[in-house]
Amino acid sequence: MNIGGHRGVAVAAVIGAIIGLAGCQGASTRAAQKPADKETITGLAGQAGTGGLGGACVFVKPDGAQKFGHVGWGFRVAGTDRWVYGAVENPSGRLYTRPGGDIGAWHAEGSYDRMLSEMSRDALPHSRLRSTGGTPIPGESEHPYSRYRCTNSSTYDVTAARAMIREVEARGFLVGFDPKTGDLTSRDCLDATYDVLKAYRTKGLTRADKLSVPNVWVELLWDWSDKRLTPR
C-alpha cells in the first residue's frame, strides 16, 4: 500500500499491528475459496526439464493474519523438474524478532507434485529438512495453504533466488517501527515471498510495497493461474 501523510502512517500502523499480531500465520477460521480462473501455466509440471523454462508460484492462506492473508513461495530450477519452496511462518506472532532469531523460516526442494503436497498439508518432516534445510513444520495444520497462483517465466536466476532465501531467513521479522532506524516498515511473509521471487527475476511479478496486505497483493498477480489447494 502507498502511505502518505499522518493519516496514512496511522492506518499503516494499525494494519501492520494486526498483521504482525497474527504473525503472518493462519487463523482457525477458514475463508471461502475463490473459484479457479483460467490456467495460464503451460505444462508447468508435465514438461518440466524441457526448454529451460522458469516458473514461480505463490501459496496463500486467505484466512491468515486475521484474514489479511499469509503467503509462501516456490520457484522452478529452470531446465529441471525440481522446485524450491518455502515461507516465513513467524509462529511466535511477535511484531518484531531480531535478525538471526527464530521466525519459522523454512525451505525445501522437490518435484512440482511434492511441493503442492507439502504446501497443502502445511507440514514438513524432520527427515526431509535435514537434507534440504529449514525449520520443521509440525503435522496437519488447521489452516494449511488452500490456494496457489503460478506463472511461467522466461527470465529466472536460481542462484540469486537461493541467496535471497538465506537473506530472508536471517533478517528477522518486523511489522511496524524498526527499532534500529525508527522507520515504519515490514519484513514479513509477503516481503520474503516477494523478495525471493523478485531475485528469481519472475516475469510479471507485481510489486509489493512495504506493509502491503497479502490478500490484496495476491489479487494483483495479473495473468497468473488461480487454483484451490487441497490436502494431498
Biotite code that builds the C-alpha atoms (Angstrom):
import biotite.structure as struc

atoms = struc.array([
    struc.Atom([0.000, 0.000, 0.000], chain_id="A", res_id=1, res_name="MET", atom_name="CA", element="C"),
    struc.Atom([1.119, 3.539, -0.536], chain_id="A", res_id=2, res_name="ASN", atom_name="CA", element="C"),
    struc.Atom([1.449, 5.539, 2.691], chain_id="A", res_id=3, res_name="ILE", atom_name="CA", element="C"),
    struc.Atom([1.156, 9.298, 2.641], chain_id="A", res_id=4, res_name="GLY", atom_name="CA", element="C"),
    struc.Atom([0.779, 11.878, 5.424], chain_id="A", res_id=5, res_name="GLY", atom_name="CA", element="C"),
    struc.Atom([-0.048, 11.355, 9.068], chain_id="A", res_id=6, res_name="HIS", atom_name="CA", element="C"),
    struc.Atom([-3.335, 9.625, 8.337], chain_id="A", res_id=7, res_name="ARG", atom_name="CA", element="C"),
    struc.Atom([-1.616, 7.139, 6.010], chain_id="A", res_id=8, res_name="GLY", atom_name="CA", element="C"),
    struc.Atom([1.002, 6.396, 8.623], chain_id="A", res_id=9, res_name="VAL", atom_name="CA", element="C"),
    struc.Atom([-1.641, 5.811, 11.275], chain_id="A", res_id=10, res_name="ALA", atom_name="CA", element="C"),
    struc.Atom([-3.628, 3.464, 9.019], chain_id="A", res_id=11, res_name="VAL", atom_name="CA", element="C"),
    struc.Atom([-0.495, 1.569, 8.069], chain_id="A", res_id=12, res_name="ALA", atom_name="CA", element="C"),
    struc.Atom([0.494, 1.216, 11.699], chain_id="A", res_id=13, res_name="ALA", atom_name="CA", element="C"),
    struc.Atom([-2.897, -0.247, 12.612], chain_id="A", res_id=14, res_name="VAL", atom_name="CA", element="C"),
    struc.Atom([-2.854, -2.677, 9.692], chain_id="A", res_id=15, res_name="ILE", atom_name="CA", element="C"),
    struc.Atom([0.740, -3.564, 10.407], chain_id="A", res_id=16, res_name="GLY", atom_name="CA", element="C"),
    struc.Atom([-0.066, -4.284, 14.040], chain_id="A", res_id=17, res_name="ALA", atom_name="CA", element="C"),
    struc.Atom([-2.944, -6.566, 13.097], chain_id="A", res_id=18, res_name="ILE", atom_name="CA", element="C"),
    struc.Atom([-0.861, -8.493, 10.578], chain_id="A", res_id=19, res_name="ILE", atom_name="CA", element="C"),
    struc.Atom([2.041, -8.702, 12.988], chain_id="A", res_id=20, res_name="GLY", atom_name="CA", element="C"),
    struc.Atom([-0.094, -9.917, 15.876], chain_id="A", res_id=21, res_name="LEU", atom_name="CA", element="C"),
    struc.Atom([-1.328, -12.766, 13.710], chain_id="A", res_id=22, res_name="ALA", atom_name="CA", element="C"),
    struc.Atom([2.280, -13.422, 12.784], chain_id="A", res_id=23, res_name="GLY", atom_name="CA", element="C"),
    struc.Atom([1.622, -13.723, 9.042], chain_id="A", res_id=24, res_name="CYS", atom_name="CA", element="C"),
    struc.Atom([0.114, -17.031, 10.090], chain_id="A", res_id=25, res_name="GLN", atom_name="CA", element="C"),
    struc.Atom([-3.302, -18.612, 9.523], chain_id="A", res_id=26, res_name="GLY", atom_name="CA", element="C"),
    struc.Atom([-6.275, -18.089, 11.804], chain_id="A", res_id=27, res_name="ALA", atom_name="CA", element="C"),
    struc.Atom([-8.525, -21.030, 12.685], chain_id="A", res_id=28, res_name="SER", atom_name="CA", element="C"),
    struc.Atom([-11.428, -19.636, 10.633], chain_id="A", res_id=29, res_name="THR", atom_name="CA", element="C"),
    struc.Atom([-11.439, -20.995, 7.103], chain_id="A", res_id=30, res_name="ARG", atom_name="CA", element="C"),
    struc.Atom([-12.026, -18.469, 4.330], chain_id="A", res_id=31, res_name="ALA", atom_name="CA", element="C"),
    struc.Atom([-14.307, -19.183, 1.400], chain_id="A", res_id=32, res_name="ALA", atom_name="CA", element="C"),
    struc.Atom([-12.281, -20.005, -1.679], chain_id="A", res_id=33, res_name="GLN", atom_name="CA", element="C"),
    struc.Atom([-12.462, -18.177, -4.960], chain_id="A", res_id=34, res_name="LYS", atom_name="CA", element="C"),
    struc.Atom([-13.133, -20.442, -7.967], chain_id="A", res_id=35, res_name="PRO", atom_name="CA", element="C"),
    struc.Atom([-10.035, -21.051, -10.049], chain_id="A", res_id=36, res_name="ALA", atom_name="CA", element="C"),
    struc.Atom([-9.837, -18.912, -13.165], chain_id="A", res_id=37, res_name="ASP", atom_name="CA", element="C"),
    struc.Atom([-8.228, -19.945, -16.435], chain_id="A", res_id=38, res_name="LYS", atom_name="CA", element="C"),
    struc.Atom([-4.986, -21.900, -16.229], chain_id="A", res_id=39, res_name="GLU", atom_name="CA", element="C"),
    struc.Atom([-2.100, -19.872, -17.608], chain_id="A", res_id=40, res_name="THR", atom_name="CA", element="C"),
    struc.Atom([0.612, -22.446, -16.940], chain_id="A", res_id=41, res_name="ILE", atom_name="CA", element="C"),
    struc.Atom([1.554, -24.484, -19.989], chain_id="A", res_id=42, res_name="THR", atom_name="CA", element="C"),
    struc.Atom([2.944, -27.852, -18.990], chain_id="A", res_id=43, res_name="GLY", atom_name="CA", element="C"),
    struc.Atom([4.376, -26.462, -15.767], chain_id="A", res_id=44, res_name="LEU", atom_name="CA", element="C"),
    struc.Atom([4.713, -29.907, -14.247], chain_id="A", res_id=45, res_name="ALA", atom_name="CA", element="C"),
    struc.Atom([4.325, -32.198, -17.242], chain_id="A", res_id=46, res_name="GLY", atom_name="CA", element="C"),
    struc.Atom([7.013, -30.557, -19.362], chain_id="A", res_id=47, res_name="GLN", atom_name="CA", element="C"),
    struc.Atom([9.484, -29.875, -16.574], chain_id="A", res_id=48, res_name="ALA", atom_name="CA", element="C"),
    struc.Atom([13.032, -30.248, -17.810], chain_id="A", res_id=49, res_name="GLY", atom_name="CA", element="C"),
    struc.Atom([12.350, -29.145, -21.383], chain_id="A", res_id=50, res_name="THR", atom_name="CA", element="C"),
    struc.Atom([13.186, -25.803, -22.925], chain_id="A", res_id=51, res_name="GLY", atom_name="CA", element="C"),
    struc.Atom([14.812, -24.331, -19.826], chain_id="A", res_id=52, res_name="GLY", atom_name="CA", element="C"),
    struc.Atom([11.579, -22.578, -18.846], chain_id="A", res_id=53, res_name="LEU", atom_name="CA", element="C"),
    struc.Atom([11.340, -20.970, -15.426], chain_id="A", res_id=54, res_name="GLY", atom_name="CA", element="C"),
    struc.Atom([8.268, -20.754, -13.250], chain_id="A", res_id=55, res_name="GLY", atom_name="CA", element="C"),
    struc.Atom([7.035, -19.313, -9.966], chain_id="A", res_id=56, res_name="ALA", atom_name="CA", element="C"),
    struc.Atom([4.169, -19.911, -7.547], chain_id="A", res_id=57, res_name="CYS", atom_name="CA", element="C"),
    struc.Atom([2.627, -18.040, -4.642], chain_id="A", res_id=58, res_name="VAL", atom_name="CA", element="C"),
    struc.Atom([0.868, -20.111, -1.972], chain_id="A", res_id=59, res_name="PHE", atom_name="CA", element="C"),
    struc.Atom([-1.894, -18.468, 0.035], chain_id="A", res_id=60, res_name="VAL", atom_name="CA", element="C"),
    struc.Atom([-3.673, -18.851, 3.367], chain_id="A", res_id=61, res_name="LYS", atom_name="CA", element="C"),
    struc.Atom([-6.541, -16.419, 2.720], chain_id="A", res_id=62, res_name="PRO", atom_name="CA", element="C"),
    struc.Atom([-7.688, -16.583, 6.354], chain_id="A", res_id=63, res_name="ASP", atom_name="CA", element="C"),
    struc.Atom([-4.213, -15.966, 7.746], chain_id="A", res_id=64, res_name="GLY", atom_name="CA", element="C"),
    struc.Atom([-3.274, -12.895, 9.793], chain_id="A", res_id=65, res_name="ALA", atom_name="CA", element="C"),
    struc.Atom([-6.885, -12.212, 10.796], chain_id="A", res_id=66, res_name="GLN", atom_name="CA", element="C"),
    struc.Atom([-7.921, -12.557, 7.140], chain_id="A", res_id=67, res_name="LYS", atom_name="CA", element="C"),
    struc.Atom([-5.307, -10.135, 5.805], chain_id="A", res_id=68, res_name="PHE", atom_name="CA", element="C"),
    struc.Atom([-3.658, -13.263, 4.409], chain_id="A", res_id=69, res_name="GLY", atom_name="CA", element="C"),
    struc.Atom([-0.411, -15.196, 4.615], chain_id="A", res_id=70, res_name="HIS", atom_name="CA", element="C"),
    struc.Atom([1.776, -16.236, 1.668], chain_id="A", res_id=71, res_name="VAL", atom_name="CA", element="C"),
    struc.Atom([4.667, -18.541, 0.785], chain_id="A", res_id=72, res_name="GLY", atom_name="CA", element="C"),
    struc.Atom([6.622, -19.035, -2.410], chain_id="A", res_id=73, res_name="TRP", atom_name="CA", element="C"),
    struc.Atom([8.009, -21.550, -4.894], chain_id="A", res_id=74, res_name="GLY", atom_name="CA", element="C"),
    struc.Atom([10.233, -21.318, -7.961], chain_id="A", res_id=75, res_name="PHE", atom_name="CA", element="C"),
    struc.Atom([11.369, -23.794, -10.559], chain_id="A", res_id=76, res_name="ARG", atom_name="CA", element="C"),
    struc.Atom([15.013, -24.768, -11.003], chain_id="A", res_id=77, res_name="VAL", atom_name="CA", element="C"),
    struc.Atom([14.909, -23.954, -14.709], chain_id="A", res_id=78, res_name="ALA", atom_name="CA", element="C"),
    struc.Atom([15.504, -26.844, -17.074], chain_id="A", res_id=79, res_name="GLY", atom_name="CA", element="C"),
    struc.Atom([14.713, -29.464, -14.419], chain_id="A", res_id=80, res_name="THR", atom_name="CA", element="C"),
    struc.Atom([11.699, -30.952, -12.677], chain_id="A", res_id=81, res_name="ASP", atom_name="CA", element="C"),
    struc.Atom([12.829, -29.506, -9.318], chain_id="A", res_id=82, res_name="ARG", atom_name="CA", element="C"),
    struc.Atom([11.172, -26.713, -7.358], chain_id="A", res_id=83, res_name="TRP", atom_name="CA", element="C"),
    struc.Atom([12.410, -24.751, -4.351], chain_id="A", res_id=84, res_name="VAL", atom_name="CA", element="C"),
    struc.Atom([9.669, -23.575, -1.979], chain_id="A", res_id=85, res_name="TYR", atom_name="CA", element="C"),
    struc.Atom([9.181, -22.180, 1.496], chain_id="A", res_id=86, res_name="GLY", atom_name="CA", element="C"),
    struc.Atom([7.854, -19.378, 3.686], chain_id="A", res_id=87, res_name="ALA", atom_name="CA", element="C"),
    struc.Atom([8.360, -17.250, 6.780], chain_id="A", res_id=88, res_name="VAL", atom_name="CA", element="C"),
    struc.Atom([5.700, -18.510, 9.211], chain_id="A", res_id=89, res_name="GLU", atom_name="CA", element="C"),
    struc.Atom([6.518, -16.412, 12.334], chain_id="A", res_id=90, res_name="ASN", atom_name="CA", element="C"),
    struc.Atom([4.897, -18.874, 14.778], chain_id="A", res_id=91, res_name="PRO", atom_name="CA", element="C"),
    struc.Atom([5.549, -16.620, 17.796], chain_id="A", res_id=92, res_name="SER", atom_name="CA", element="C"),
    struc.Atom([3.206, -13.957, 16.409], chain_id="A", res_id=93, res_name="GLY", atom_name="CA", element="C"),
    struc.Atom([5.516, -11.199, 17.628], chain_id="A", res_id=94, res_name="ARG", atom_name="CA", element="C"),
    struc.Atom([5.678, -7.873, 15.786], chain_id="A", res_id=95, res_name="LEU", atom_name="CA", element="C"),
    struc.Atom([9.453, -7.919, 15.947], chain_id="A", res_id=96, res_name="TYR", atom_name="CA", element="C"),
    struc.Atom([12.072, -10.652, 16.019], chain_id="A", res_id=97, res_name="THR", atom_name="CA", element="C"),
    struc.Atom([15.688, -9.626, 15.829], chain_id="A", res_id=98, res_name="ARG", atom_name="CA", element="C"),
    struc.Atom([17.856, -10.712, 12.878], chain_id="A", res_id=99, res_name="PRO", atom_name="CA", element="C"),
    struc.Atom([19.009, -14.261, 13.402], chain_id="A", res_id=100, res_name="GLY", atom_name="CA", element="C"),
    struc.Atom([16.030, -15.084, 15.639], chain_id="A", res_id=101, res_name="GLY", atom_name="CA", element="C"),
    struc.Atom([13.528, -17.871, 15.046], chain_id="A", res_id=102, res_name="ASP", atom_name="CA", element="C"),
    struc.Atom([10.910, -16.617, 12.589], chain_id="A", res_id=103, res_name="ILE", atom_name="CA", element="C"),
    struc.Atom([9.674, -20.033, 11.478], chain_id="A", res_id=104, res_name="GLY", atom_name="CA", element="C"),
    struc.Atom([11.536, -19.717, 8.183], chain_id="A", res_id=105, res_name="ALA", atom_name="CA", element="C"),
    struc.Atom([11.820, -22.901, 6.153], chain_id="A", res_id=106, res_name="TRP", atom_name="CA", element="C"),
    struc.Atom([12.533, -24.058, 2.643], chain_id="A", res_id=107, res_name="HIS", atom_name="CA", element="C"),
    struc.Atom([12.633, -27.362, 0.840], chain_id="A", res_id=108, res_name="ALA", atom_name="CA", element="C"),
    struc.Atom([13.213, -28.743, -2.650], chain_id="A", res_id=109, res_name="GLU", atom_name="CA", element="C"),
    struc.Atom([11.381, -31.396, -4.638], chain_id="A", res_id=110, res_name="GLY", atom_name="CA", element="C"),
    struc.Atom([9.161, -32.110, -7.610], chain_id="A", res_id=111, res_name="SER", atom_name="CA", element="C"),
    struc.Atom([6.192, -29.931, -8.526], chain_id="A", res_id=112, res_name="TYR", atom_name="CA", element="C"),
    struc.Atom([3.789, -32.543, -7.130], chain_id="A", res_id=113, res_name="ASP", atom_name="CA", element="C"),
    struc.Atom([5.757, -32.854, -3.891], chain_id="A", res_id=114, res_name="ARG", atom_name="CA", element="C"),
    struc.Atom([5.726, -29.070, -3.485], chain_id="A", res_id=115, res_name="MET", atom_name="CA", element="C"),
    struc.Atom([1.933, -28.974, -3.833], chain_id="A", res_id=116, res_name="LEU", atom_name="CA", element="C"),
    struc.Atom([1.534, -31.904, -1.444], chain_id="A", res_id=117, res_name="SER", atom_name="CA", element="C"),
    struc.Atom([3.721, -30.437, 1.282], chain_id="A", res_id=118, res_name="GLU", atom_name="CA", element="C"),
    struc.Atom([2.279, -26.946, 0.996], chain_id="A", res_id=119, res_name="MET", atom_name="CA", element="C"),
    struc.Atom([-1.278, -28.334, 1.051], chain_id="A", res_id=120, res_name="SER", atom_name="CA", element="C"),
    struc.Atom([-0.588, -30.212, 4.306], chain_id="A", res_id=121, res_name="ARG", atom_name="CA", element="C"),
    struc.Atom([1.451, -27.377, 5.817], chain_id="A", res_id=122, res_name="ASP", atom_name="CA", element="C"),
    struc.Atom([3.825, -29.950, 7.248], chain_id="A", res_id=123, res_name="ALA", atom_name="CA", element="C"),
    struc.Atom([7.424, -30.949, 6.574], chain_id="A", res_id=124, res_name="LEU", atom_name="CA", element="C"),
    struc.Atom([9.076, -33.830, 8.464], chain_id="A", res_id=125, res_name="PRO", atom_name="CA", element="C"),
    struc.Atom([12.466, -33.589, 10.172], chain_id="A", res_id=126, res_name="HIS", atom_name="CA", element="C"),
    struc.Atom([13.883, -36.225, 7.826], chain_id="A", res_id=127, res_name="SER", atom_name="CA", element="C"),
    struc.Atom([13.199, -34.059, 4.774], chain_id="A", res_id=128, res_name="ARG", atom_name="CA", element="C"),
    struc.Atom([14.566, -30.908, 6.347], chain_id="A", res_id=129, res_name="LEU", atom_name="CA", element="C"),
    struc.Atom([17.833, -32.474, 7.447], chain_id="A", res_id=130, res_name="ARG", atom_name="CA", element="C"),
    struc.Atom([18.812, -32.668, 3.774], chain_id="A", res_id=131, res_name="SER", atom_name="CA", element="C"),
    struc.Atom([17.065, -29.575, 2.433], chain_id="A", res_id=132, res_name="THR", atom_name="CA", element="C"),
    struc.Atom([17.405, -27.037, 5.246], chain_id="A", res_id=133, res_name="GLY", atom_name="CA", element="C"),
    struc.Atom([14.760, -25.061, 7.113], chain_id="A", res_id=134, res_name="GLY", atom_name="CA", element="C"),
    struc.Atom([12.644, -25.359, 10.241], chain_id="A", res_id=135, res_name="THR", atom_name="CA", element="C"),
    struc.Atom([10.326, -28.399, 10.537], chain_id="A", res_id=136, res_name="PRO", atom_name="CA", element="C"),
    struc.Atom([6.619, -27.633, 10.418], chain_id="A", res_id=137, res_name="ILE", atom_name="CA", element="C"),
    struc.Atom([4.575, -29.856, 12.739], chain_id="A", res_id=138, res_name="PRO", atom_name="CA", element="C"),
    struc.Atom([1.787, -32.027, 11.321], chain_id="A", res_id=139, res_name="GLY", atom_name="CA", element="C"),
    struc.Atom([-1.547, -31.412, 9.635], chain_id="A", res_id=140, res_name="GLU", atom_name="CA", element="C"),
    struc.Atom([-2.369, -27.747, 10.175], chain_id="A", res_id=141, res_name="SER", atom_name="CA", element="C"),
    struc.Atom([-5.889, -26.470, 10.787], chain_id="A", res_id=142, res_name="GLU", atom_name="CA", element="C"),
    struc.Atom([-5.144, -23.735, 8.293], chain_id="A", res_id=143, res_name="HIS", atom_name="CA", element="C"),
    struc.Atom([-2.927, -25.098, 5.509], chain_id="A", res_id=144, res_name="PRO", atom_name="CA", element="C"),
    struc.Atom([-2.249, -23.223, 2.311], chain_id="A", res_id=145, res_name="TYR", atom_name="CA", element="C"),
    struc.Atom([-5.516, -23.520, 0.411], chain_id="A", res_id=146, res_name="SER", atom_name="CA", element="C"),
    struc.Atom([-4.883, -21.512, -2.755], chain_id="A", res_id=147, res_name="ARG", atom_name="CA", element="C"),
    struc.Atom([-1.997, -21.136, -5.165], chain_id="A", res_id=148, res_name="TYR", atom_name="CA", element="C"),
    struc.Atom([-1.205, -18.943, -8.150], chain_id="A", res_id=149, res_name="ARG", atom_name="CA", element="C"),
    struc.Atom([1.527, -19.791, -10.661], chain_id="A", res_id=150, res_name="CYS", atom_name="CA", element="C"),
    struc.Atom([3.108, -18.452, -13.816], chain_id="A", res_id=151, res_name="THR", atom_name="CA", element="C"),
    struc.Atom([5.712, -19.425, -16.364], chain_id="A", res_id=152, res_name="ASN", atom_name="CA", element="C"),
    struc.Atom([8.740, -17.147, -16.511], chain_id="A", res_id=153, res_name="SER", atom_name="CA", element="C"),
    struc.Atom([11.072, -16.666, -19.460], chain_id="A", res_id=154, res_name="SER", atom_name="CA", element="C"),
    struc.Atom([13.532, -14.959, -17.099], chain_id="A", res_id=155, res_name="THR", atom_name="CA", element="C"),
    struc.Atom([14.999, -16.555, -13.997], chain_id="A", res_id=156, res_name="TYR", atom_name="CA", element="C"),
    struc.Atom([18.025, -16.506, -11.718], chain_id="A", res_id=157, res_name="ASP", atom_name="CA", element="C"),
    struc.Atom([18.080, -19.543, -9.462], chain_id="A", res_id=158, res_name="VAL", atom_name="CA", element="C"),
    struc.Atom([21.393, -18.606, -7.860], chain_id="A", res_id=159, res_name="THR", atom_name="CA", element="C"),
    struc.Atom([20.135, -15.158, -6.822], chain_id="A", res_id=160, res_name="ALA", atom_name="CA", element="C"),
    struc.Atom([16.886, -16.630, -5.511], chain_id="A", res_id=161, res_name="ALA", atom_name="CA", element="C"),
    struc.Atom([18.746, -19.165, -3.373], chain_id="A", res_id=162, res_name="ARG", atom_name="CA", element="C"),
    struc.Atom([20.920, -16.369, -1.975], chain_id="A", res_id=163, res_name="ALA", atom_name="CA", element="C"),
    struc.Atom([17.803, -14.344, -1.149], chain_id="A", res_id=164, res_name="MET", atom_name="CA", element="C"),
    struc.Atom([16.344, -17.309, 0.736], chain_id="A", res_id=165, res_name="ILE", atom_name="CA", element="C"),
    struc.Atom([19.368, -17.237, 3.028], chain_id="A", res_id=166, res_name="ARG", atom_name="CA", element="C"),
    struc.Atom([18.928, -13.486, 3.474], chain_id="A", res_id=167, res_name="GLU", atom_name="CA", element="C"),
    struc.Atom([15.215, -13.536, 4.361], chain_id="A", res_id=168, res_name="VAL", atom_name="CA", element="C"),
    struc.Atom([15.718, -16.442, 6.756], chain_id="A", res_id=169, res_name="GLU", atom_name="CA", element="C"),
    struc.Atom([18.385, -14.497, 8.661], chain_id="A", res_id=170, res_name="ALA", atom_name="CA", element="C"),
    struc.Atom([16.971, -10.966, 8.733], chain_id="A", res_id=171, res_name="ARG", atom_name="CA", element="C"),
    struc.Atom([14.322, -11.414, 11.392], chain_id="A", res_id=172, res_name="GLY", atom_name="CA", element="C"),
    struc.Atom([10.676, -10.370, 11.334], chain_id="A", res_id=173, res_name="PHE", atom_name="CA", element="C"),
    struc.Atom([9.111, -6.925, 11.571], chain_id="A", res_id=174, res_name="LEU", atom_name="CA", element="C"),
    struc.Atom([5.791, -5.215, 11.059], chain_id="A", res_id=175, res_name="VAL", atom_name="CA", element="C"),
    struc.Atom([5.784, -1.665, 12.402], chain_id="A", res_id=176, res_name="GLY", atom_name="CA", element="C"),
    struc.Atom([8.537, 0.675, 13.506], chain_id="A", res_id=177, res_name="PHE", atom_name="CA", element="C"),
    struc.Atom([12.080, -0.586, 13.023], chain_id="A", res_id=178, res_name="ASP", atom_name="CA", element="C"),
    struc.Atom([13.813, -0.276, 16.428], chain_id="A", res_id=179, res_name="PRO", atom_name="CA", element="C"),
    struc.Atom([17.112, 0.421, 14.685], chain_id="A", res_id=180, res_name="LYS", atom_name="CA", element="C"),
    struc.Atom([16.038, 3.122, 12.206], chain_id="A", res_id=181, res_name="THR", atom_name="CA", element="C"),
    struc.Atom([12.651, 4.273, 13.512], chain_id="A", res_id=182, res_name="GLY", atom_name="CA", element="C"),
    struc.Atom([11.132, 3.731, 10.055], chain_id="A", res_id=183, res_name="ASP", atom_name="CA", element="C"),
    struc.Atom([7.634, 2.299, 9.615], chain_id="A", res_id=184, res_name="LEU", atom_name="CA", element="C"),
    struc.Atom([8.310, -0.776, 7.508], chain_id="A", res_id=185, res_name="THR", atom_name="CA", element="C"),
    struc.Atom([7.993, -4.547, 7.280], chain_id="A", res_id=186, res_name="SER", atom_name="CA", element="C"),
    struc.Atom([9.977, -7.744, 6.905], chain_id="A", res_id=187, res_name="ARG", atom_name="CA", element="C"),
    struc.Atom([7.140, -10.243, 6.936], chain_id="A", res_id=188, res_name="ASP", atom_name="CA", element="C"),
    struc.Atom([5.844, -13.244, 4.981], chain_id="A", res_id=189, res_name="CYS", atom_name="CA", element="C"),
    struc.Atom([4.910, -11.137, 1.960], chain_id="A", res_id=190, res_name="LEU", atom_name="CA", element="C"),
    struc.Atom([8.248, -9.341, 1.912], chain_id="A", res_id=191, res_name="ASP", atom_name="CA", element="C"),
    struc.Atom([10.026, -12.706, 1.999], chain_id="A", res_id=192, res_name="ALA", atom_name="CA", element="C"),
    struc.Atom([7.880, -14.123, -0.805], chain_id="A", res_id=193, res_name="THR", atom_name="CA", element="C"),
    struc.Atom([8.233, -11.045, -2.968], chain_id="A", res_id=194, res_name="TYR", atom_name="CA", element="C"),
    struc.Atom([11.981, -10.665, -2.398], chain_id="A", res_id=195, res_name="ASP", atom_name="CA", element="C"),
    struc.Atom([12.689, -14.308, -3.280], chain_id="A", res_id=196, res_name="VAL", atom_name="CA", element="C"),
    struc.Atom([10.569, -14.211, -6.442], chain_id="A", res_id=197, res_name="LEU", atom_name="CA", element="C"),
    struc.Atom([11.996, -10.823, -7.426], chain_id="A", res_id=198, res_name="LYS", atom_name="CA", element="C"),
    struc.Atom([15.535, -12.167, -7.028], chain_id="A", res_id=199, res_name="ALA", atom_name="CA", element="C"),
    struc.Atom([14.466, -15.095, -9.227], chain_id="A", res_id=200, res_name="TYR", atom_name="CA", element="C"),
    struc.Atom([13.537, -12.467, -11.870], chain_id="A", res_id=201, res_name="ARG", atom_name="CA", element="C"),
    struc.Atom([9.968, -13.740, -12.133], chain_id="A", res_id=202, res_name="THR", atom_name="CA", element="C"),
    struc.Atom([8.321, -12.282, -15.213], chain_id="A", res_id=203, res_name="LYS", atom_name="CA", element="C"),
    struc.Atom([5.068, -10.449, -14.451], chain_id="A", res_id=204, res_name="GLY", atom_name="CA", element="C"),
    struc.Atom([5.658, -10.176, -10.713], chain_id="A", res_id=205, res_name="LEU", atom_name="CA", element="C"),
    struc.Atom([3.542, -7.384, -9.224], chain_id="A", res_id=206, res_name="THR", atom_name="CA", element="C"),
    struc.Atom([5.434, -5.013, -6.949], chain_id="A", res_id=207, res_name="ARG", atom_name="CA", element="C"),
    struc.Atom([4.810, -5.430, -3.217], chain_id="A", res_id=208, res_name="ALA", atom_name="CA", element="C"),
    struc.Atom([5.435, -2.244, -1.238], chain_id="A", res_id=209, res_name="ASP", atom_name="CA", element="C"),
    struc.Atom([6.299, -2.419, 2.444], chain_id="A", res_id=210, res_name="LYS", atom_name="CA", element="C"),
    struc.Atom([3.259, -3.031, 4.690], chain_id="A", res_id=211, res_name="LEU", atom_name="CA", element="C"),
    struc.Atom([1.210, -4.300, 1.752], chain_id="A", res_id=212, res_name="SER", atom_name="CA", element="C"),
    struc.Atom([-1.724, -6.575, 2.630], chain_id="A", res_id=213, res_name="VAL", atom_name="CA", element="C"),
    struc.Atom([-1.012, -10.104, 1.351], chain_id="A", res_id=214, res_name="PRO", atom_name="CA", element="C"),
    struc.Atom([-4.570, -10.866, 0.191], chain_id="A", res_id=215, res_name="ASN", atom_name="CA", element="C"),
    struc.Atom([-4.696, -7.604, -1.770], chain_id="A", res_id=216, res_name="VAL", atom_name="CA", element="C"),
    struc.Atom([-1.324, -8.230, -3.403], chain_id="A", res_id=217, res_name="TRP", atom_name="CA", element="C"),
    struc.Atom([-2.294, -11.772, -4.413], chain_id="A", res_id=218, res_name="VAL", atom_name="CA", element="C"),
    struc.Atom([-5.245, -10.403, -6.404], chain_id="A", res_id=219, res_name="GLU", atom_name="CA", element="C"),
    struc.Atom([-2.868, -8.131, -8.353], chain_id="A", res_id=220, res_name="LEU", atom_name="CA", element="C"),
    struc.Atom([-0.870, -11.007, -9.869], chain_id="A", res_id=221, res_name="LEU", atom_name="CA", element="C"),
    struc.Atom([-2.008, -10.373, -13.401], chain_id="A", res_id=222, res_name="TRP", atom_name="CA", element="C"),
    struc.Atom([-2.496, -13.421, -15.649], chain_id="A", res_id=223, res_name="ASP", atom_name="CA", element="C"),
    struc.Atom([-1.230, -15.946, -13.083], chain_id="A", res_id=224, res_name="TRP", atom_name="CA", element="C"),
    struc.Atom([-3.191, -19.187, -12.697], chain_id="A", res_id=225, res_name="SER", atom_name="CA", element="C"),
    struc.Atom([-5.544, -19.386, -9.708], chain_id="A", res_id=226, res_name="ASP", atom_name="CA", element="C"),
    struc.Atom([-6.315, -22.762, -8.156], chain_id="A", res_id=227, res_name="LYS", atom_name="CA", element="C"),
    struc.Atom([-7.565, -24.325, -4.947], chain_id="A", res_id=228, res_name="ARG", atom_name="CA", element="C"),
    struc.Atom([-5.031, -26.320, -2.964], chain_id="A", res_id=229, res_name="LEU", atom_name="CA", element="C"),
    struc.Atom([-6.442, -29.242, -1.036], chain_id="A", res_id=230, res_name="THR", atom_name="CA", element="C"),
    struc.Atom([-4.515, -31.712, 1.171], chain_id="A", res_id=231, res_name="PRO", atom_name="CA", element="C"),
    struc.Atom([-2.966, -34.482, -0.879], chain_id="A", res_id=232, res_name="ARG", atom_name="CA", element="C"),
])
